């Protein structure tokens, strides 16, 4: 079951990533981060990302997938660290569709001294976080 679930998520994410890439200029830096935990998987594709380039909005494509029939919903969010190490957590985006569903968002963040960004995916019961995963760039 796990292999099938990951394949479904990978297919959805791959399609989303290809759409995102088609809209990006060839010279733009793009990062994709993904993680999987019990019941949830999340992906963030960050476009036009250049560390140290302040004052512009950076495009982000977020996807979250619910891969367990357990009655819990799943969420995804962009996470970051500013130069100097200050953590930044953006708002959670939720998928209440149930097992086998995914939800995607196109959004952005203002690049105001961000050193790195990653993705966090989680499974929730109401507002209580049950389990989560995070994926960061390798340093």
DSSP file (Angstrom, degrees, kcal/mol; ACC not computed):
  #  RESIDUE AA STRUCTURE BP1 BP2  ACC     N-H-->O    O-->H-N    N-H-->O    O-->H-N    TCO  KAPPA ALPHA  PHI   PSI    X-CA   Y-CA   Z-CA
    1    1 A X     >        0   0    0      0, 0.0     4,-2.5     0, 0.0     5,-0.2   0.000 360.0 360.0 360.0 -40.4    0.0    0.0    0.0
    2    2 A X  H  >  +     0   0    0      1,-0.2     4,-2.7     2,-0.2     5,-0.2   0.917 360.0  50.8 -62.2 -43.4    2.8    2.4    0.8
    3    3 A X  H  > S+     0   0    0      1,-0.2     4,-2.2     2,-0.2    -1,-0.2   0.923 111.5  47.5 -61.0 -44.5    4.4    2.0   -2.6
    4    4 A X  H  > S+     0   0    0      2,-0.2     4,-2.4     1,-0.2    -1,-0.2   0.920 111.6  50.9 -62.1 -44.6    1.2    2.6   -4.4
    5    5 A X  H  X S+     0   0    0     -4,-2.5     4,-2.4     1,-0.2    -2,-0.2   0.926 110.5  48.1 -60.7 -45.9    0.4    5.7   -2.3
    6    6 A X  H  X S+     0   0    0     -4,-2.7     4,-3.1     1,-0.2    -1,-0.2   0.886 110.1  53.2 -63.4 -37.5    3.9    7.2   -3.0
    7    7 A X  H  X S+     0   0    0     -4,-2.2     4,-2.5    -5,-0.2    -1,-0.2   0.913 109.3  48.7 -63.4 -42.0    3.5    6.5   -6.7
    8    8 A X  H  X S+     0   0    0     -4,-2.4     4,-2.2     2,-0.2    -2,-0.2   0.925 114.7  44.8 -63.1 -44.3    0.1    8.3   -6.7
    9    9 A X  H  X S+     0   0    0     -4,-2.4     4,-3.0     1,-0.2     5,-0.3   0.926 112.3  51.7 -64.9 -44.4    1.6   11.3   -4.9
   10   10 A X  H  X S+     0   0    0     -4,-3.1     4,-2.9     1,-0.2    -2,-0.2   0.902 109.8  49.9 -60.6 -41.3    4.7   11.3   -7.1
   11   11 A X  H  X S+     0   0    0     -4,-2.5     4,-2.2     2,-0.2    -1,-0.2   0.926 113.5  45.0 -62.7 -45.8    2.6   11.3  -10.2
   12   12 A X  H  X S+     0   0    0     -4,-2.2     4,-2.2     1,-0.2    -2,-0.2   0.918 116.6  45.9 -63.0 -44.2    0.5   14.2   -9.0
   13   13 A X  H  X S+     0   0    0     -4,-3.0     4,-2.9     2,-0.2    -2,-0.2   0.898 110.3  53.3 -68.2 -40.2    3.5   16.1   -7.8
   14   14 A X  H  X S+     0   0    0     -4,-2.9     4,-2.4    -5,-0.3    -1,-0.2   0.917 109.9  48.2 -61.7 -42.7    5.4   15.4  -11.0
   15   15 A X  H  X S+     0   0    0     -4,-2.2     4,-2.0     2,-0.2    -1,-0.2   0.928 113.3  47.3 -62.4 -44.6    2.5   16.8  -13.1
   16   16 A X  H  X S+     0   0    0     -4,-2.2     4,-2.3     1,-0.2    -2,-0.2   0.903 111.7  51.2 -62.7 -41.0    2.3   19.9  -10.9
   17   17 A X  H  X S+     0   0    0     -4,-2.9     4,-2.9     1,-0.2    -1,-0.2   0.901 108.3  51.2 -64.4 -41.5    6.1   20.3  -11.1
   18   18 A X  H  X S+     0   0    0     -4,-2.4     4,-2.2     2,-0.2    -1,-0.2   0.895 110.2  49.2 -64.7 -39.5    6.1   20.1  -14.9
   19   19 A X  H  X S+     0   0    0     -4,-2.0     4,-1.1     2,-0.2    -1,-0.2   0.928 113.0  48.2 -62.2 -44.5    3.3   22.8  -15.1
   20   20 A X  H >< S+     0   0    0     -4,-2.3     3,-0.6     1,-0.2     4,-0.4   0.920 111.7  49.0 -62.0 -45.0    5.3   25.0  -12.8
   21   21 A X  H >< S+     0   0    0     -4,-2.9     3,-1.3     1,-0.2    -1,-0.2   0.868 104.0  59.7 -65.1 -36.6    8.5   24.5  -14.7
   22   22 A X  H 3< S+     0   0    0     -4,-2.2    -1,-0.2     1,-0.3    -2,-0.2   0.813 106.4  48.6 -62.4 -28.6    6.8   25.3  -18.0
   23   23 A X  T << S+     0   0    0     -4,-1.1     2,-0.3    -3,-0.6    -1,-0.3   0.527  97.2  90.6 -87.6  -6.2    5.9   28.7  -16.7
   24   24 A X  S <  S-     0   0    0     -3,-1.3     2,-0.1    -4,-0.4     6,-0.0  -0.672  82.1-112.3 -94.7 143.1    9.4   29.5  -15.4
   25   25 A X    >   -     0   0    0     -2,-0.3     3,-1.5     1,-0.1    23,-0.1  -0.417  30.8-116.9 -65.5 149.9   12.2   31.2  -17.4
   26   26 A X  T 3  S+     0   0    0      1,-0.3    -1,-0.1    -2,-0.1    -2,-0.0   0.792 112.3  52.6 -61.4 -29.4   15.1   28.9  -18.2
   27   27 A X  T 3  S+     0   0    0      2,-0.1    -1,-0.3    21,-0.0     2,-0.1   0.548  85.0 109.8 -85.6  -6.6   17.6   30.9  -16.1
   28   28 A X  S <  S-     0   0    0     -3,-1.5     2,-0.4     1,-0.1    -4,-0.0  -0.431  70.9-122.3 -75.2 142.2   15.5   30.9  -12.9
   29   29 A X        -     0   0    0     -2,-0.1    20,-2.3    18,-0.1     2,-0.4  -0.697  33.2-172.9 -80.5 131.6   16.6   28.9   -9.9
   30   30 A X        -     0   0    0     -2,-0.4     2,-0.4    17,-0.2    17,-0.2  -0.990   7.8-169.9-129.9 136.1   14.0   26.4   -8.8
   31   31 A X  E     -A   46   0A   0     15,-2.2    15,-3.2    -2,-0.4     2,-0.4  -0.954   3.5-165.0-122.2 143.9   13.9   24.2   -5.7
   32   32 A X  E     -A   45   0A   0     -2,-0.4     2,-0.4    13,-0.2    13,-0.2  -0.997   7.8-177.6-128.1 129.7   11.6   21.3   -4.9
   33   33 A X  E     +A   44   0A   0     11,-2.5    11,-2.6    -2,-0.4     2,-0.3  -0.968   5.8 173.9-124.3 140.9   11.3   19.9   -1.4
   34   34 A X  E     +A   43   0A   0     -2,-0.4     2,-0.3     9,-0.2     9,-0.2  -0.994   6.9 179.1-145.9 150.8    9.1   16.9   -0.4
   35   35 A X  E     -A   42   0A   0      7,-2.0     7,-2.4    -2,-0.3     2,-0.4  -0.990  11.9-152.1-150.0 157.3    8.5   14.8    2.6
   36   36 A X  E     +A   41   0A   0     -2,-0.3     2,-0.3     5,-0.2     5,-0.2  -0.996  17.5 165.7-134.0 133.2    6.3   11.9    3.6
   37   37 A X  E >   -A   40   0A   0      3,-2.9     3,-2.0    -2,-0.4     2,-0.2  -0.845  56.7 -55.6-134.7 171.9    4.9   10.9    7.1
   38   38 A X  T 3  S-     0   0    0     -2,-0.3    30,-0.1     1,-0.3    93,-0.1  -0.317 125.3  -3.3 -54.2 116.8    2.2    8.5    8.2
   39   39 A X  T 3  S+     0   0    0     28,-0.2    28,-1.8    -2,-0.2    29,-0.5   0.265 124.8  67.5  88.0 -11.1   -1.0    9.6    6.4
   40   40 A X  E <   -AB  37  66A   0     -3,-2.0    -3,-2.9    26,-0.2     2,-0.3  -0.990  46.7-176.9-146.4 149.7    0.5   12.7    4.6
   41   41 A X  E     -AB  36  65A   0     24,-1.6    24,-2.7    -2,-0.3     2,-0.3  -0.992  13.3-171.9-141.1 143.3    2.9   13.8    1.9
   42   42 A X  E     -AB  35  64A   0     -7,-2.4    -7,-2.0    -2,-0.3     2,-0.4  -0.979   7.3-169.9-140.0 151.6    3.8   17.4    0.9
   43   43 A X  E     -AB  34  63A   0     20,-2.4    20,-2.3    -2,-0.3     2,-0.4  -0.997   3.1-168.9-139.1 141.0    5.7   19.2   -1.8
   44   44 A X  E     -AB  33  62A   0    -11,-2.6   -11,-2.5    -2,-0.4     2,-0.6  -0.991   3.4-167.0-129.0 124.6    6.9   22.7   -2.2
   45   45 A X  E     -AB  32  61A   0     16,-2.4    16,-2.4    -2,-0.4     2,-0.5  -0.961  10.6-160.8-109.1 122.0    8.3   24.0   -5.5
   46   46 A X  E     -AB  31  60A   0    -15,-3.2   -15,-2.2    -2,-0.6     3,-0.3  -0.902   6.9-155.9-109.1 125.9   10.0   27.4   -5.1
   47   47 A X        +     0   0    0     12,-3.0    12,-0.4    -2,-0.5   -17,-0.2  -0.708  66.5   8.2-104.4 151.3   10.5   29.5   -8.3
   48   48 A X  S    S+     0   0    0    -19,-0.4     2,-0.6    -2,-0.3    -1,-0.2   0.862  81.7 170.8  54.2  42.4   13.0   32.2   -9.1
   49   49 A X        +     0   0    0    -20,-2.3     2,-0.4    -3,-0.3    -1,-0.2  -0.769  11.2 162.9 -95.1 116.8   14.8   31.6   -5.8
   50   50 A X    >   -     0   0    0     -2,-0.6     3,-2.0     3,-0.2   -22,-0.0  -0.946  35.9-128.4-133.6 111.7   18.1   33.4   -5.3
   51   51 A X  T 3  S+     0   0    0     -2,-0.4    64,-0.1     1,-0.3     3,-0.1  -0.308  94.1  21.2 -59.2 137.2   19.5   33.6   -1.7
   52   52 A X  T 3  S+     0   0    0     62,-0.8     2,-1.1     1,-0.2    -1,-0.3   0.288  88.2 120.5  88.1 -10.4   20.4   37.1   -0.8
   53   53 A X    <   -     0   0    0     -3,-2.0     3,-0.4    61,-0.1    -3,-0.2  -0.754  47.7-172.7 -88.1  99.5   18.1   38.7   -3.4
   54   54 A X        +     0   0    0     -2,-1.1    58,-0.2     1,-0.2     3,-0.1  -0.468  48.4  41.6 -93.5 161.6   15.8   40.8   -1.3
   55   55 A X  S    S+     0   0    0     56,-2.2     2,-0.3     1,-0.2    -1,-0.2   0.591  86.7  97.3  86.7  12.6   12.7   42.8   -2.1
   56   56 A X  E    S- C   0 111A   0     55,-0.5    55,-2.7    -3,-0.4     2,-0.3  -0.962  72.5-111.0-132.5 155.2   10.9   40.5   -4.5
   57   57 A X  E     - C   0 110A   0     -2,-0.3     2,-0.5    53,-0.2    53,-0.2  -0.647  28.0-147.0 -82.6 135.8    8.1   38.0   -4.2
   58   58 A X  E     - C   0 109A   0     51,-3.1    51,-1.7    -2,-0.3     2,-0.2  -0.904  15.7-125.6-107.1 124.9    9.1   34.4   -4.7
   59   59 A X  E     - C   0 108A   0     -2,-0.5   -12,-3.0   -12,-0.4     2,-0.4  -0.446  28.2-172.7 -71.6 138.9    6.5   32.0   -6.4
   60   60 A X  E     -BC  46 107A   0     47,-2.7    47,-3.0   -14,-0.2     2,-0.5  -0.996  15.6-161.3-134.9 138.1    5.7   28.8   -4.5
   61   61 A X  E     -BC  45 106A   0    -16,-2.4   -16,-2.4    -2,-0.4     2,-0.4  -0.978  17.6-168.6-118.3 115.8    3.6   25.8   -5.5
   62   62 A X  E     -BC  44 105A   0     43,-2.6    43,-2.4    -2,-0.5     2,-0.4  -0.850   7.4-179.1-108.5 140.4    2.4   23.7   -2.6
   63   63 A X  E     -BC  43 104A   0    -20,-2.3   -20,-2.4    -2,-0.4     2,-0.4  -0.999   4.1-173.7-135.8 137.9    0.8   20.2   -2.7
   64   64 A X  E     -BC  42 103A   0     39,-2.3    39,-2.1    -2,-0.4     2,-0.4  -0.996   6.2-163.0-130.8 141.4   -0.5   18.0    0.1
   65   65 A X  E     -BC  41 102A   0    -24,-2.7   -24,-1.6    -2,-0.4     2,-0.6  -0.980  12.8-145.7-126.8 131.2   -1.7   14.5   -0.3
   66   66 A X  E     +B   40   0A   0     35,-2.8    34,-2.6    -2,-0.4    35,-0.4  -0.861  24.1 170.2 -93.0 119.4   -3.8   12.4    2.2
   67   67 A X        +     0   0    0    -28,-1.8     2,-0.3    -2,-0.6   -28,-0.2   0.007  49.8  69.1-124.5  30.4   -2.7    8.8    1.9
   68   68 A X        -     0   0    0    -29,-0.5     2,-1.8     4,-0.1     3,-0.3  -0.954  68.2-137.2-150.3 130.4   -4.4    7.1    4.8
   69   69 A X        +     0   0    0     -2,-0.3   -30,-0.0     1,-0.2    -3,-0.0  -0.593  65.7 119.0 -82.6  80.2   -8.1    6.3    5.5
   70   70 A X  S    S-     0   0    0     -2,-1.8    -1,-0.2     2,-0.3     3,-0.1   0.351  83.0-108.9-129.1   3.3   -8.0    7.3    9.2
   71   71 A X  S    S+     0   0    0      1,-0.3     2,-0.3    -3,-0.3    -2,-0.1   0.484  82.1 116.9  80.2   1.6  -10.5   10.1    9.5
   72   72 A X        -     0   0    0     -4,-0.3    -1,-0.3    53,-0.1    -2,-0.3  -0.696  58.3-133.0 -99.6 154.9   -7.7   12.8   10.0
   73   73 A X  E     -D  124   0B   0     51,-1.4    51,-3.1    -2,-0.3     2,-0.3  -0.631  17.0-134.0-101.3 167.2   -7.0   15.7    7.6
   74   74 A X  E     -DE 123  95B   0     21,-1.8    21,-2.9    49,-0.2     2,-0.3  -0.854  16.3-168.3-122.6 155.6   -3.6   16.7    6.3
   75   75 A X  E     -DE 122  94B   0     47,-2.4    47,-2.3    -2,-0.3     2,-0.3  -0.939   5.0-163.0-139.4 160.7   -1.9   20.1    6.0
   76   76 A X  E     +DE 121  93B   0     17,-2.2    17,-2.6    -2,-0.3     2,-0.3  -0.979  11.7 172.4-139.9 150.9    1.2   21.5    4.3
   77   77 A X  E     -D  120   0B   0     43,-2.0    43,-2.3    -2,-0.3     2,-0.4  -0.989  33.6-111.2-154.9 157.7    3.1   24.8    4.8
   78   78 A X  E     -D  119   0B   0     13,-0.4    12,-2.3    -2,-0.3     2,-0.3  -0.722  34.3-168.4 -84.3 137.5    6.3   26.5    3.7
   79   79 A X  E     +DF 118  89B   0     39,-1.9    39,-3.1    -2,-0.4     2,-0.3  -0.926   9.5 173.5-125.0 152.8    8.9   26.9    6.4
   80   80 A X  E     -DF 117  88B   0      8,-3.2     8,-2.9    -2,-0.3     2,-0.4  -0.941  26.8-137.3-151.1 171.5   12.0   29.0    6.2
   81   81 A X  E     -DF 116  87B   0     35,-2.4    34,-2.9    -2,-0.3    35,-1.9  -0.997  22.2-140.9-134.9 132.3   15.1   30.4    8.0
   82   82 A X  E >   -D  114   0B   0      4,-3.0     3,-2.9    -2,-0.4    32,-0.2  -0.438  43.2 -77.6 -83.7 163.1   16.3   33.9    7.7
   83   83 A X  T 3  S+     0   0    0     30,-2.7     3,-0.2     1,-0.3    -1,-0.1  -0.463 127.7  38.1 -58.0 128.0   19.9   34.9    7.5
   84   84 A X  T 3  S-     0   0    0     -2,-0.2    -1,-0.3     1,-0.1    -2,-0.0   0.228 128.7 -86.5 103.1 -10.6   21.0   34.7   11.1
   85   85 A X  S <  S+     0   0    0     -3,-2.9     2,-0.3     1,-0.3    -2,-0.2   0.434  72.7 154.5  95.9  -0.3   18.9   31.5   11.7
   86   86 A X        -     0   0    0     -3,-0.2    -4,-3.0    -4,-0.2    -1,-0.3  -0.474  41.3-129.9 -64.7 122.5   15.5   33.0   12.7
   87   87 A X  E     -F   81   0B   0     -2,-0.3     2,-0.4    -6,-0.2    -6,-0.3  -0.446  20.9-164.5 -74.9 147.8   12.8   30.4   11.8
   88   88 A X  E     -F   80   0B   0     -8,-2.9    -8,-3.2    -2,-0.1     2,-0.5  -0.999   4.6-171.3-132.0 128.7    9.8   31.4    9.8
   89   89 A X  E     -F   79   0B   0     -2,-0.4   -10,-0.2   -10,-0.2     3,-0.1  -0.978  10.7-154.0-121.6 119.2    6.6   29.3    9.5
   90   90 A X        -     0   0    0    -12,-2.3    19,-0.0    -2,-0.5   -10,-0.0  -0.309  40.4 -69.4 -81.8 173.5    4.0   30.3    7.0
   91   91 A X        -     0   0    0      1,-0.1   -13,-0.4    -2,-0.1    -1,-0.2  -0.255  51.8-107.3 -67.6 149.3    0.3   29.4    7.5
   92   92 A X        -     0   0    0    -15,-0.1     2,-0.4    -3,-0.1   -15,-0.2  -0.473  23.8-150.4 -71.2 144.3   -0.9   25.8    7.1
   93   93 A X  E     -E   76   0B   0    -17,-2.6   -17,-2.2    -2,-0.1     2,-0.3  -0.989  20.7-148.1-116.2 127.6   -2.9   24.9    4.0
   94   94 A X  E     -E   75   0B   0     -2,-0.4     2,-0.5   -19,-0.2   -19,-0.2  -0.709  18.2-161.1-107.9 148.1   -5.4   22.0    4.7
   95   95 A X  E     +E   74   0B   0    -21,-2.9   -21,-1.8    -2,-0.3     3,-0.3  -0.977  14.2 170.1-120.9 112.4   -6.9   19.2    2.7
   96   96 A X        +     0   0    0     -2,-0.5    -1,-0.1   -23,-0.2   -21,-0.0   0.223  49.7 105.2-102.4  11.3  -10.1   17.8    4.2
   97   97 A X  S    S-     0   0    0      1,-0.2    -1,-0.2   -23,-0.1     2,-0.1   0.642  76.6-131.7 -72.4 -16.5  -10.9   15.6    1.1
   98   98 A X    >   -     0   0    0     -3,-0.3     3,-1.9     3,-0.1   -32,-0.3  -0.288  51.2  -4.9  94.4 179.6   -9.9   12.3    2.7
   99   99 A X  T 3  S+     0   0    0      1,-0.3   -32,-0.2   -31,-0.1     3,-0.1  -0.140 127.3  16.3 -51.9 132.1   -7.8    9.3    1.7
  100  100 A X  T 3  S+     0   0    0    -34,-2.6     2,-0.3     1,-0.3    -1,-0.3   0.438  99.3 115.3  86.6   0.5   -6.4    9.4   -1.8
  101  101 A X    <   -     0   0    0     -3,-1.9   -35,-2.8   -35,-0.4     2,-0.3  -0.714  42.1-168.2-104.0 155.0   -7.0   13.2   -2.4
  102  102 A X  E     -C   65   0A   0     -2,-0.3     2,-0.3   -37,-0.2   -37,-0.2  -0.945   4.0-160.3-133.2 159.5   -4.6   16.0   -2.9
  103  103 A X  E     -C   64   0A   0    -39,-2.1   -39,-2.3    -2,-0.3     2,-0.3  -0.991   8.2-162.6-139.1 145.0   -4.9   19.7   -2.9
  104  104 A X  E     -C   63   0A   0     -2,-0.3     2,-0.3   -41,-0.2   -41,-0.2  -0.937   4.3-168.6-133.4 152.4   -2.6   22.3   -4.4
  105  105 A X  E     -C   62   0A   0    -43,-2.4   -43,-2.6    -2,-0.3     2,-0.5  -0.997  15.2-148.0-139.0 140.8   -2.0   26.1   -4.1
  106  106 A X  E     +C   61   0A   0     -2,-0.3   -45,-0.2   -45,-0.2     2,-0.2  -0.958  43.5 137.1-103.2 127.1    0.0   28.7   -6.0
  107  107 A X  E     -C   60   0A   0    -47,-3.0   -47,-2.7    -2,-0.5     2,-0.3  -0.711  35.2-137.4-148.5-164.2    1.2   31.4   -3.6
  108  108 A X  E     -C   59   0A   0    -49,-0.3     2,-0.3    -2,-0.2   -49,-0.2  -0.970   1.5-145.2-156.7 166.6    4.3   33.4   -2.9
  109  109 A X  E     -C   58   0A   0    -51,-1.7   -51,-3.1    -2,-0.3     2,-0.4  -0.992  29.5-111.8-136.3 147.1    6.5   34.8   -0.1
  110  110 A X  E     -C   57   0A   0     -2,-0.3     2,-1.6   -53,-0.2   -53,-0.2  -0.644  27.1-132.0 -76.9 128.0    8.4   38.1    0.1
  111  111 A X  E     +C   56   0A   0    -55,-2.7   -56,-2.2    -2,-0.4   -55,-0.5  -0.631  45.0 155.0 -82.8  90.8   12.1   37.5    0.0
  112  112 A X  S    S-     0   0    0     -2,-1.6    -1,-0.1   -58,-0.2   -58,-0.1  -0.522  81.6 -40.9-117.8  62.8   13.1   39.6    2.9
  113  113 A X  S    S+     0   0    0     -2,-0.3   -30,-2.7     1,-0.2     2,-0.3   0.745  83.8 166.5  90.7  25.9   16.4   38.1    4.0
  114  114 A X  E     -D   82   0B   0    -32,-0.2   -62,-0.8     1,-0.2   -32,-0.3  -0.591  19.1-175.1 -77.0 132.3   15.5   34.4    3.7
  115  115 A X  E     -     0   0B   0    -34,-2.9     2,-0.3     1,-0.4   -33,-0.2   0.827  68.7  -7.4 -90.4 -41.2   18.4   32.0    3.8
  116  116 A X  E     -D   81   0B   0    -35,-1.9   -35,-2.4   -65,-0.0    -1,-0.4  -0.993  56.3-158.2-154.6 155.3   16.5   28.8    3.0
  117  117 A X  E     +D   80   0B   0     -2,-0.3    20,-0.4   -37,-0.2   -37,-0.3  -0.960  17.2 163.1-133.2 154.0   13.0   27.5    2.6
  118  118 A X  E     -D   79   0B   0    -39,-3.1   -39,-1.9    -2,-0.3     2,-0.4  -0.760  32.0 -96.9-148.7-166.3   11.6   24.0    2.9
  119  119 A X  E     -DG  78 135B   0     16,-1.9    16,-2.4   -41,-0.2     2,-0.4  -0.947  19.4-164.6-127.9 146.7    8.3   22.2    3.3
  120  120 A X  E     -DG  77 134B   0    -43,-2.3   -43,-2.0    -2,-0.4     2,-0.3  -0.999   8.0-174.1-129.5 129.8    6.4   20.7    6.2
  121  121 A X  E     +DG  76 133B   0     12,-1.8    12,-2.2    -2,-0.4     2,-0.3  -0.921  12.0 171.3-119.9 148.5    3.6   18.2    5.9
  122  122 A X  E     -DG  75 132B   0    -47,-2.3   -47,-2.4    -2,-0.3     2,-0.4  -0.982  32.2-127.1-154.2 161.4    1.4   16.9    8.7
  123  123 A X  E     -DG  74 131B   0      8,-2.3     7,-2.9    -2,-0.3     8,-1.1  -0.945  34.2-166.6-111.4 135.9   -1.6   15.0    9.8
  124  124 A X  E     -DG  73 129B   0    -51,-3.1   -51,-1.4    -2,-0.4     2,-0.5  -0.888  28.1-155.5-126.4 152.1   -4.1   16.7   12.2
  125  125 A X  E >  S- G   0 128B   0      3,-2.3     3,-2.2    -2,-0.3     2,-0.3  -0.956  83.6 -49.5-117.9 105.3   -7.0   15.9   14.4
  126  126 A X  T 3  S-     0   0    0     -2,-0.5   -53,-0.1     1,-0.3    -2,-0.0  -0.542 122.7 -26.0  62.0-124.3   -8.8   19.2   14.6
  127  127 A X  T 3  S+     0   0    0     -2,-0.3     2,-0.6    -3,-0.1    -1,-0.3   0.296 114.9 107.6-100.8   8.9   -6.0   21.7   15.4
  128  128 A X  E <   -G  125   0B   0     -3,-2.2    -3,-2.3     1,-0.0     2,-0.4  -0.789  68.3-135.3 -91.9 119.8   -3.9   19.1   17.1
  129  129 A X  E     -G  124   0B   0     -2,-0.6    -5,-0.2    -5,-0.2     3,-0.1  -0.602  23.2-179.1 -72.6 123.7   -0.8   18.1   15.1
  130  130 A X  E     -     0   0B   0     -7,-2.9     2,-0.3    -2,-0.4    -6,-0.2   0.869  63.1 -20.1 -91.9 -45.1   -0.4   14.3   15.2
  131  131 A X  E     +G  123   0B   0     -8,-1.1    -8,-2.3   -93,-0.1    -1,-0.4  -0.976  64.2 179.5-161.3 155.7    2.7   13.7   13.2
  132  132 A X  E     -G  122   0B   0     -2,-0.3     2,-0.3   -10,-0.2   -10,-0.2  -0.952  14.3-150.5-153.4 169.9    4.8   15.7   10.7
  133  133 A X  E     -G  121   0B   0    -12,-2.2   -12,-1.8    -2,-0.3     2,-0.3  -0.961   9.7-158.1-141.9 158.1    7.8   15.7    8.4
  134  134 A X  E     -G  120   0B   0     -2,-0.3     2,-0.4   -14,-0.2   -14,-0.2  -0.997   2.1-161.9-139.1 141.3   10.1   18.5    7.1
  135  135 A X  E     +G  119   0B   0    -16,-2.4   -16,-1.9    -2,-0.3     2,-0.3  -0.992  14.9 176.7-127.3 126.0   12.4   18.7    4.2
  136  136 A X        -     0   0    0     -2,-0.4   -18,-0.1   -18,-0.2  -102,-0.1  -0.766  39.1 -87.8-118.2 162.1   15.1   21.4    3.9
  137  137 A X        -     0   0    0    -20,-0.4     2,-0.3    -2,-0.3    -1,-0.1  -0.418  49.8-105.9 -64.6 148.2   17.8   22.1    1.4
  138  138 A X              0   0    0      1,-0.1    -1,-0.1    -2,-0.1     0, 0.0  -0.601 360.0 360.0 -74.3 136.4   21.1   20.2    2.1
  139  139 A X              0   0    0     -2,-0.3    -1,-0.1    -3,-0.0    -2,-0.0   0.420 360.0 360.0-106.7 360.0   23.7   22.6    3.4
